[in-house]
Amino acid sequence: MQFDDDADLDTSEVQDVRRSRVPGGRATVGGGIAGLLALLLGLFFGVGPEQLGLTEDGTAPEQTSESAARVAQTCRKGSDANTREDCRIVAVVNSLQDFWRAEYTRRGGRYTDASTVLFTGRVATACGTATSAVGPFYCPADRKVYLDLGFFDELRNRFGATGGPFAQAYVVAHEYGHHVQNQMGTLARAQDRRQGEGSNAVRVELQADCYAGVWARHATATPDDRTGRPLLTRVTDEDIRDGLDAAAAVGDDRIQERIQGRVTPETWTHGSAAQRRQWFYQGYRTGDMARCNTFR
């Protein structure tokens, strides 16, 4: 996975609140057993914490001048994205939004940008307060993706994914898939609180995987708004394997087997490892979001 060294990164699309303070309220999802329970209940790789009633308030974090300037100062060029993890996230977000703007325009619509918030420990959102134990998530109330970079270590060490830069890109692309669903009105289908293999919750998550694959298919051919050249210049077969491996690692069956020692499909909220691989590859193989209808 390689970015154009000379490309200018748009850091306005990523808010860095690492080392910031969350005033008022308290984090309502902790680490340890509580964190694992949150994963099993399905917030992992999902949408805002309010779906599980894990919040008390949505006060925005106080951003220090140090944290506000960090990404803007260090993530200027594509070359930075090729060497720094936080800058890589900036570049992936830029690429994703370049693609979805173009795709919506091609289809006669208008894409609304969504920013990504980098945080450490806990964060307050318009959906409520959560900790990093819940994993990356999208909050439809403020249209933002929330990500603690420490999650990528968890993906490798706890869930057995091979990792790598494109596995990280898959995680972010999945959350932007939820943003696309929010704009299309399909995200709300997951909020009926039903679980199981055929539930809307599972179908929504698999569709987000598929949308991530669609982006991956077109990323190296999508011109950047600022340069007219693709920001992402190379995605290899190995990168796609890393993405598929990450998708499988967070399948409900894999997580349940690892944490509780048995698989209970009636409680699934995200789909099996095989399903997640299948739908990510469906999007990548076809490059067509119309082929991502998981509700049929």
C-alpha positions as CSV (number, residue, x, y, z in Angstrom):
1,M,0.0,0.0,0.0
2,Q,1.6,3.2,-1.2
3,F,0.6,6.9,-1.3
4,D,1.7,9.6,-3.6
5,D,4.7,11.0,-1.9
6,D,4.1,14.5,-3.2
7,A,0.4,14.7,-2.5
8,D,-0.8,17.3,0.0
9,L,-2.8,15.8,2.8
10,D,-6.0,17.5,4.0
11,T,-5.8,17.3,7.8
12,S,-9.1,19.2,8.2
13,E,-10.9,15.9,7.7
14,V,-9.3,14.4,10.8
15,Q,-9.7,15.8,14.3
16,D,-7.0,14.8,16.8
17,V,-8.1,14.9,20.4
18,R,-5.5,12.5,21.8
19,R,-4.4,13.6,25.3
20,S,-7.5,15.7,25.5
21,R,-9.9,15.9,28.5
22,V,-13.5,14.7,28.4
23,P,-15.3,17.1,30.8
24,G,-18.4,16.1,32.8
25,G,-20.1,12.7,32.9
26,R,-18.1,9.5,33.0
27,A,-17.0,6.8,30.6
28,T,-19.6,4.1,30.7
29,V,-17.8,1.3,29.0
30,G,-14.6,0.1,30.8
31,G,-11.8,-2.2,30.0
32,G,-11.5,-5.8,31.0
33,I,-14.7,-7.8,31.3
34,A,-16.9,-4.8,30.5
35,G,-14.9,-4.1,27.4
36,L,-15.1,-7.7,26.2
37,L,-18.8,-7.8,26.9
38,A,-19.2,-4.7,24.7
39,L,-17.4,-6.5,21.9
40,L,-19.7,-9.5,22.2
41,L,-22.8,-7.4,22.2
42,G,-21.8,-6.0,18.9
43,L,-20.5,-2.5,19.2
44,F,-17.2,-3.6,17.8
45,F,-16.7,-2.2,14.3
46,G,-20.2,-0.7,14.6
47,V,-22.2,2.4,15.1
48,G,-22.6,4.8,18.0
49,P,-22.5,3.6,21.6
50,E,-26.1,4.7,22.2
51,Q,-27.3,1.6,20.5
52,L,-26.3,-0.5,23.6
53,G,-27.3,2.2,26.2
54,L,-23.6,2.6,27.1
55,T,-23.6,6.4,27.5
56,E,-24.5,9.1,29.8
57,D,-23.7,12.3,28.0
58,G,-22.4,13.6,24.8
59,T,-20.2,16.5,25.9
60,A,-17.5,17.2,23.3
61,P,-13.9,16.6,24.5
62,E,-11.8,19.6,25.2
63,Q,-9.0,19.8,22.6
64,T,-5.7,21.1,23.8
65,S,-3.6,23.3,21.5
66,E,-1.0,20.5,21.4
67,S,-3.4,17.9,20.2
68,A,-5.2,20.2,17.8
69,A,-1.9,21.0,16.0
70,R,-0.3,17.5,16.1
71,V,-1.7,16.0,12.9
72,A,-1.7,19.3,11.1
73,Q,2.0,19.8,11.8
74,T,3.2,16.3,11.1
75,C,0.9,15.0,8.3
76,R,1.5,17.3,5.4
77,K,2.5,15.0,2.5
78,G,1.8,11.6,1.1
79,S,5.3,10.7,2.2
80,D,4.3,11.2,5.8
81,A,1.4,8.8,5.3
82,N,3.9,6.2,4.0
83,T,5.9,6.4,7.3
84,R,3.5,7.4,10.1
85,E,0.4,5.6,11.3
86,D,-1.6,8.7,12.2
87,C,-0.8,10.3,8.9
88,R,-1.8,7.1,7.1
89,I,-5.2,7.4,8.6
90,V,-5.4,11.0,7.3
91,A,-4.5,9.8,3.8
92,V,-7.0,6.9,3.9
93,V,-9.8,9.3,5.0
94,N,-8.9,11.7,2.2
95,S,-8.9,8.8,-0.3
96,L,-12.2,7.5,1.0
97,Q,-13.9,10.9,0.8
98,D,-12.4,11.6,-2.7
99,F,-14.0,8.3,-3.8
100,W,-17.4,8.8,-2.3
101,R,-17.7,12.4,-3.5
102,A,-17.0,11.2,-7.0
103,E,-19.3,8.2,-6.7
104,Y,-22.2,10.3,-5.4
105,T,-21.7,12.8,-8.2
106,R,-21.7,10.1,-10.8
107,R,-25.0,8.8,-9.4
108,G,-26.5,12.3,-9.4
109,G,-26.3,12.8,-5.7
110,R,-24.3,14.8,-3.2
111,Y,-21.9,13.3,-0.6
112,T,-21.7,15.0,2.8
113,D,-18.2,14.7,4.3
114,A,-17.6,13.0,7.6
115,S,-14.6,13.7,9.8
116,T,-12.6,11.1,11.7
117,V,-11.7,11.8,15.4
118,L,-8.5,10.2,16.8
119,F,-8.7,9.8,20.5
120,T,-7.0,7.9,23.4
121,G,-8.8,6.2,26.2
122,R,-12.2,7.7,26.1
123,V,-14.2,10.2,24.0
124,A,-17.5,12.0,24.2
125,T,-19.6,12.2,21.1
126,A,-23.1,13.3,20.1
127,C,-24.0,9.6,20.6
128,G,-22.6,9.6,24.2
129,T,-19.4,8.8,25.9
130,A,-17.4,5.6,25.2
131,T,-14.0,4.2,25.8
132,S,-11.5,2.7,23.4
133,A,-12.7,-0.8,24.7
134,V,-15.6,-0.6,22.3
135,G,-13.4,-0.4,19.2
136,P,-13.8,2.0,16.2
137,F,-17.3,3.3,15.6
138,Y,-19.4,5.7,13.6
139,C,-21.8,8.1,15.3
140,P,-24.7,9.0,13.0
141,A,-25.7,11.9,15.3
142,D,-22.6,13.9,14.6
143,R,-21.5,12.1,11.4
144,K,-18.0,11.3,12.7
145,V,-15.9,8.2,12.9
146,Y,-14.1,7.6,16.2
147,L,-10.8,5.7,16.4
148,D,-8.2,4.9,19.0
149,L,-5.1,3.9,17.1
150,G,-4.3,1.4,19.9
151,F,-7.1,-0.7,18.4
152,F,-4.8,-1.9,15.6
153,D,-2.6,-3.6,18.2
154,E,-5.7,-5.3,19.6
155,L,-6.6,-6.5,16.1
156,R,-3.3,-8.3,15.8
157,N,-2.6,-9.4,19.3
158,R,-6.1,-10.3,20.6
159,F,-8.0,-11.2,17.5
160,G,-5.1,-12.8,15.5
161,A,-5.2,-10.6,12.3
162,T,-2.1,-10.4,10.3
163,G,-2.3,-6.6,10.5
164,G,-0.5,-4.3,8.1
165,P,-1.4,-0.9,6.7
166,F,-4.2,-2.1,4.5
167,A,-5.9,-3.9,7.4
168,Q,-6.0,-0.5,9.1
169,A,-7.4,1.0,5.9
170,Y,-10.2,-1.6,5.8
171,V,-11.2,-0.7,9.4
172,V,-11.6,3.0,8.5
173,A,-13.3,2.2,5.2
174,H,-15.8,0.0,7.0
175,E,-16.8,2.9,9.3
176,Y,-17.2,5.2,6.3
177,G,-19.4,2.5,4.8
178,H,-21.7,3.2,7.8
179,H,-21.6,6.9,6.9
180,V,-22.7,6.1,3.4
181,Q,-25.5,4.0,4.8
182,N,-26.5,6.9,7.1
183,Q,-26.9,9.2,4.1
184,M,-28.8,6.5,2.2
185,G,-31.2,5.9,5.1
186,T,-30.3,2.2,5.5
187,L,-28.3,2.5,8.7
188,A,-31.4,2.9,10.8
189,R,-32.4,-0.7,9.9
190,A,-29.9,-1.9,12.5
191,Q,-31.5,-0.1,15.3
192,D,-34.4,-2.6,15.8
193,R,-32.1,-4.2,18.4
194,R,-32.6,-7.7,16.9
195,Q,-29.7,-10.1,16.7
196,G,-28.9,-13.3,14.9
197,E,-27.6,-14.5,11.5
198,G,-30.4,-13.0,9.5
199,S,-30.9,-9.8,11.5
200,N,-30.7,-6.3,10.1
201,A,-27.8,-5.6,12.4
202,V,-25.8,-8.3,10.6
203,R,-26.9,-7.1,7.1
204,V,-25.9,-3.5,7.9
205,E,-22.4,-4.6,9.0
206,L,-21.9,-6.8,6.0
207,Q,-23.0,-4.1,3.6
208,A,-20.4,-1.7,5.2
209,D,-17.8,-4.4,4.6
210,C,-18.9,-4.5,0.9
211,Y,-18.7,-0.7,0.6
212,A,-15.2,-0.9,2.0
213,G,-14.3,-3.3,-0.8
214,V,-15.8,-1.0,-3.4
215,W,-13.6,1.8,-2.3
216,A,-10.5,-0.6,-2.3
217,R,-11.3,-1.5,-5.9
218,H,-11.3,2.1,-7.1
219,A,-8.9,3.8,-4.7
220,T,-5.9,3.8,-7.0
221,A,-7.9,5.2,-9.9
222,T,-9.7,8.0,-7.9
223,P,-8.2,11.4,-8.5
224,D,-7.5,13.5,-5.5
225,D,-9.5,16.8,-5.4
226,R,-6.3,18.8,-4.9
227,T,-3.8,17.3,-7.3
228,G,-6.0,15.5,-9.9
229,R,-3.8,12.4,-9.3
230,P,-4.8,9.3,-7.2
231,L,-3.7,9.8,-3.6
232,L,-3.3,6.0,-3.2
233,T,-1.0,4.8,-5.9
234,R,-0.6,1.1,-5.1
235,V,-2.7,-1.7,-3.5
236,T,-1.2,-5.1,-3.9
237,D,-2.7,-8.6,-3.7
238,E,-1.0,-9.0,-0.3
239,D,-2.8,-5.8,0.9
240,I,-6.2,-7.2,-0.1
241,R,-5.3,-10.5,1.7
242,D,-4.6,-8.4,4.8
243,G,-8.0,-6.7,4.4
244,L,-9.7,-10.0,4.0
245,D,-7.9,-11.4,7.0
246,A,-8.9,-8.4,9.2
247,A,-12.5,-8.8,8.1
248,A,-12.5,-12.5,9.1
249,A,-10.7,-11.8,12.4
250,V,-13.7,-9.8,13.6
251,G,-16.4,-12.2,12.6
252,D,-18.8,-12.9,15.3
253,D,-18.0,-16.6,15.3
254,R,-14.2,-16.0,15.7
255,I,-14.8,-13.5,18.5
256,Q,-17.2,-15.7,20.4
257,E,-15.0,-18.8,20.1
258,R,-12.0,-16.9,21.3
259,I,-13.8,-15.1,24.2
260,Q,-16.5,-17.5,25.4
261,G,-15.4,-20.8,23.9
262,R,-18.5,-21.5,21.9
263,V,-20.4,-20.0,18.9
264,T,-24.0,-18.7,19.4
265,P,-25.3,-17.6,16.0
266,E,-28.6,-16.4,17.6
267,T,-26.6,-13.5,19.2
268,W,-24.7,-12.4,16.1
269,T,-24.6,-8.7,15.3
270,H,-21.9,-8.5,12.6
271,G,-21.8,-11.7,10.7
272,S,-19.4,-14.7,10.6
273,A,-15.8,-14.6,9.5
274,A,-16.8,-16.2,6.2
275,Q,-19.6,-13.7,5.6
276,R,-17.4,-10.7,6.3
277,R,-14.7,-11.9,4.0
278,Q,-17.3,-12.7,1.3
279,W,-18.9,-9.3,1.4
280,F,-15.6,-7.3,1.5
281,Y,-14.4,-9.4,-1.5
282,Q,-17.8,-8.9,-3.3
283,G,-17.3,-5.2,-3.1
284,Y,-13.7,-5.4,-4.2
285,R,-14.4,-7.9,-7.1
286,T,-17.3,-5.9,-8.5
287,G,-16.5,-2.4,-7.6
288,D,-20.2,-1.7,-7.7
289,M,-22.1,-0.5,-4.6
290,A,-25.3,-1.7,-6.2
291,R,-23.9,-5.2,-5.7
292,C,-23.8,-4.7,-2.0
293,N,-27.5,-5.3,-1.3
294,T,-27.2,-7.6,1.7
295,F,-30.9,-7.1,2.5
296,R,-32.2,-9.4,-0.3
